[in-house]
Amino acid sequence: MSKSRLIPVLIPLVVAGIGVLLFFALTFSGPTLDPRPPEPVLPSVTSQVVALAPFQVTATAYGTVEPRSETNLVSEVSGRVVSVSEQLVSGGFFAAGDVLFEVDPEDYQTRLEQANAGLARAASELAFASKDYERQLDLKSRQSVSQALEDEALRRLAAARANHRDALASKSAAARDLARTKIYAPYQGRVRSENIDVGQYVNQGTTVASLYATDFVEVKLPVQDYELAFLDVNLVQANVAGESRPEVRLRAEFAGQPQTWVGMIDRIEGEIDGMTRMVNLVARVAEPYGSASGKVPLAVGLFVEAEILGRQLQEVVELPRIAMVGPKTVFVIDNDQRLRRTEVEVLRKRGDSVLVGGGLANGDRVCLTPMDDAVEGMRVRIEAGAMEFSQR
């Protein structure tokens, strides 16, 4: 066979041979299969190491500052106003016993003099009637007077005594009206509004100003009834015992700065609000306008946030609510990094945290990552370098 005819036949054979060689080369030089099963991918979780410690329970509420007493200042007598205190203006402060305004006393002084004169006449008549009756009794003892004359003397004595008592009452009323021409402040306070000036004629019973006390203020704080379990308040008596009154810290933004005032729970109101199912605690703050401390005044009408300090619980830990896998269950990560379902005692749920008082020990590691497919004994991987949740 000639070379020209042999070449077309050899080319396919050479290509086929090269292919066979490549096949065997790839087959014996390729990667070998690992007969071991692949390592499972462990879920990554965050955790909190339990550190049992005392915990101060608090309750948060909101309210508006109100005066403990409000009074409409009323004139008790009629007359022309002759003087008004400089403090009797809207926003003015006054002390207990200050004279706020005075009505012209001249007419009432005259009435007192008339009452004194009437009392003197009645006293004279009483003395005469008394002596006359004694004389009639003396004559009767000697059988020198009739029974009718004795009875008439006794009648005059009784009338004189009645007139004397009436004169005493008139004098007392006149003296009281004269004293009422000066209107005194009933307590330490501040003027809300006033409508009076010198020369103005006021009638008895006319309201001339509105006042409120400033020796202390009150704030009504509505709280849920279950919060009362953690507060030292008496649920039977309205007033809270003096030594066990819970402390209250009031906060508000005032004069462009955050401010804080400290008070005490004074009492608990007797009824539960029918709409909100909440109970009102009344906080009291003494000397809200006191300048000696240099603090910003706790002004009436200010809206404040209150933190009520409750009981001090022992050996408890605060966990985020996401740690709970049931109403009273959490997952604890053991030394083998496996999940162990643990039942705990939940003392309180508030916001996004829970307070646990039993079922956990110091050093236990609680899983904080919620997992829908978590089961007892499942292995997890604690995130390296992840910041663990710490108790507040």
Secondary structure in CASP SS format (residue, H / E / C, confidence):
PFRMAT SS
TARGET T0000
AUTHOR 0000-0000-0000
METHOD secondary structure of the structure
MODEL  1
M C 1.00
S C 1.00
K H 1.00
S H 1.00
R H 1.00
L H 1.00
I H 1.00
P H 1.00
V H 1.00
L H 1.00
I H 1.00
P H 1.00
L H 1.00
V H 1.00
V H 1.00
A H 1.00
G H 1.00
I H 1.00
G H 1.00
V H 1.00
L H 1.00
L H 1.00
F H 1.00
F H 1.00
A H 1.00
L H 1.00
T H 1.00
F H 1.00
S H 1.00
G C 1.00
P C 1.00
T C 1.00
L C 1.00
D C 1.00
P C 1.00
R C 1.00
P C 1.00
P C 1.00
E C 1.00
P C 1.00
V C 1.00
L C 1.00
P C 1.00
S E 1.00
V E 1.00
T C 1.00
S E 1.00
Q E 1.00
V E 1.00
V C 1.00
A C 1.00
L C 1.00
A E 1.00
P E 1.00
F E 1.00
Q E 1.00
V E 1.00
T E 1.00
A E 1.00
T E 1.00
A E 1.00
Y E 1.00
G E 1.00
T E 1.00
V E 1.00
E E 1.00
P E 1.00
R C 1.00
S C 1.00
E E 1.00
T E 1.00
N E 1.00
L E 1.00
V E 1.00
S C 1.00
E C 1.00
V C 1.00
S C 1.00
G E 1.00
R E 1.00
V E 1.00
V E 1.00
S E 1.00
V E 1.00
S C 1.00
E C 1.00
Q C 1.00
L C 1.00
V C 1.00
S C 1.00
G C 1.00
G C 1.00
F E 1.00
F E 1.00
A C 1.00
A C 1.00
G C 1.00
D C 1.00
V E 1.00
L E 1.00
F E 1.00
E E 1.00
V E 1.00
D C 1.00
P C 1.00
E H 1.00
D H 1.00
Y H 1.00
Q H 1.00
T H 1.00
R H 1.00
L H 1.00
E H 1.00
Q H 1.00
A H 1.00
N H 1.00
A H 1.00
G H 1.00
L H 1.00
A H 1.00
R H 1.00
A H 1.00
A H 1.00
S H 1.00
E H 1.00
L H 1.00
A H 1.00
F H 1.00
A H 1.00
S H 1.00
K H 1.00
D H 1.00
Y H 1.00
E H 1.00
R H 1.00
Q H 1.00
L H 1.00
D H 1.00
L H 1.00
K H 1.00
S H 1.00
R C 1.00
Q C 1.00
S C 1.00
V C 1.00
S C 1.00
Q H 1.00
A H 1.00
L H 1.00
E H 1.00
D H 1.00
E H 1.00
A H 1.00
L H 1.00
R H 1.00
R H 1.00
L H 1.00
A H 1.00
A H 1.00
A H 1.00
R H 1.00
A H 1.00
N H 1.00
H H 1.00
R H 1.00
D H 1.00
A H 1.00
L H 1.00
A H 1.00
S H 1.00
K H 1.00
S H 1.00
A H 1.00
A H 1.00
A H 1.00
R H 1.00
D H 1.00
L H 1.00
A H 1.00
R C 1.00
T C 1.00
K E 1.00
I E 1.00
Y E 1.00
A C 1.00
P C 1.00
Y C 1.00
Q C 1.00
G E 1.00
R E 1.00
V E 1.00
R E 1.00
S E 1.00
E E 1.00
N C 1.00
I C 1.00
D C 1.00
V C 1.00
G C 1.00
Q C 1.00
Y E 1.00
V E 1.00
N C 1.00
Q C 1.00
G C 1.00
T C 1.00
T E 1.00
V E 1.00
A E 1.00
S E 1.00
L E 1.00
Y E 1.00
A E 1.00
T C 1.00
D C 1.00
F E 1.00
V E 1.00
E E 1.00
V E 1.00
K E 1.00
L E 1.00
P E 1.00
V E 1.00
Q E 1.00
D H 1.00
Y H 1.00
E H 1.00
L H 1.00
A H 1.00
F H 1.00
L C 1.00
D C 1.00
V C 1.00
N C 1.00
L C 1.00
V C 1.00
Q C 1.00
A C 1.00
N E 1.00
V C 1.00
A C 1.00
G C 1.00
E C 1.00
S C 1.00
R C 1.00
P C 1.00
E E 1.00
V E 1.00
R E 1.00
L E 1.00
R E 1.00
A E 1.00
E E 1.00
F E 1.00
A C 1.00
G C 1.00
Q E 1.00
P E 1.00
Q E 1.00
T E 1.00
W E 1.00
V E 1.00
G E 1.00
M E 1.00
I E 1.00
D E 1.00
R E 1.00
I E 1.00
E E 1.00
G E 1.00
E E 1.00
I E 1.00
D C 1.00
G C 1.00
M C 1.00
T C 1.00
R C 1.00
M E 1.00
V E 1.00
N E 1.00
L E 1.00
V E 1.00
A E 1.00
R E 1.00
V E 1.00
A E 1.00
E C 1.00
P C 1.00
Y C 1.00
G C 1.00
S C 1.00
A C 1.00
S C 1.00
G C 1.00
K C 1.00
V C 1.00
P C 1.00
L C 1.00
A C 1.00
V C 1.00
G C 1.00
L C 1.00
F E 1.00
V E 1.00
E E 1.00
A E 1.00
E E 1.00
I E 1.00
L E 1.00
G E 1.00
R E 1.00
Q E 1.00
L E 1.00
Q E 1.00
E E 1.00
V E 1.00
V E 1.00
E E 1.00
L E 1.00
P E 1.00
R H 1.00
I H 1.00
A H 1.00
M E 1.00
V E 1.00
G E 1.00
P C 1.00
K C 1.00
T E 1.00
V E 1.00
F E 1.00
V E 1.00
I E 1.00
D C 1.00
N C 1.00
D C 1.00
Q C 1.00
R E 1.00
L E 1.00
R E 1.00
R E 1.00
T E 1.00
E E 1.00
V C 1.00
E E 1.00
V E 1.00
L E 1.00
R E 1.00
K E 1.00
R E 1.00
G C 1.00
D C 1.00
S E 1.00
V E 1.00
L E 1.00
V E 1.00
G E 1.00
G E 1.00
G C 1.00
L C 1.00
A C 1.00
N C 1.00
G C 1.00
D C 1.00
R E 1.00
V E 1.00
C E 1.00
L C 1.00
T C 1.00
P C 1.00
M C 1.00
D C 1.00
D C 1.00
A C 1.00
V C 1.00
E C 1.00
G C 1.00
M C 1.00
R E 1.00
V C 1.00
R E 1.00
I E 1.00
E C 1.00
A C 1.00
G C 1.00
A C 1.00
M C 1.00
E C 1.00
F C 1.00
S C 1.00
Q C 1.00
R C 1.00
END
